């Protein structure tokens, strides 16, 4: 690890960027239940406090560290997180959703699975990645993607999914290639309100693209099967971000089948 004296010799902006990376590494180590050198943390915060920076990344962080007990892991995590974000904010360095350090939970309880999901010409890799992440959280068993849907292997989809693309089986298929004999329903306007909709236990949900919704072919299949489900809204915009809408759908489907959870 770079010494405080070496840090002092670096150009100011380079020094601060390096300290932000050190703080990120410390935060990651603490989240893994590892240990960090609090004396070293004190030294680098001391370096920050002597630079021309707002109080939060430097003197305020140093003061906060002084008030923490030696075993206060949660306090140290928050300190490192706030300090590094304050540095990035000072230099107006933009961060994407994939840059954040999200908590990782290794669940030991049995996985509850819903049915499958069909992405009907979803163009945005960000939406595809976000949908995979939500689908994994609520137990979607498999995802099918129509031709024209952004690939889950697109770099932005990979980053946004936070690794969930590797946890759910997926494949590209045309509508006429999907498994037969299972209930199909679609998320679209003009259908049954989501609180009244009867979700099938092991069906297939269809969500359509960002501009036009589900295709006429998908609507026909869903209407002849389990129907169309809609999310009631009262705002003037009349629409939701696709990944947000899917989150509402996935949670509602999950709760309909697991009301005690």
Buried (B, 14 or more C-beta within 10 A) or exposed (E): EBEBEEBEEBEEEEBBBBBBEBBBBBBBBBBEEEEBEBEBBBBBBBBBBEEEBEEBBBBBBBEBBEEBEEEBBEBBBBBBBBBBBBBBEBEEEEEEBBEEEEEEEEEEEEEEBBBBBBBBBBBBBBBBBBBBBBBBEBBBBBBBBBEEBBBBEBEBBBBBBBEBBEEBEBEBBEBEEBEEEBBBBBBBEEBBEBEEBEBBEEBBBBBBBBEEBBBEEBBEBBBEBBBBBBBEEEEEEEEBEBBBBBBBBBBBBBEBBEEEE
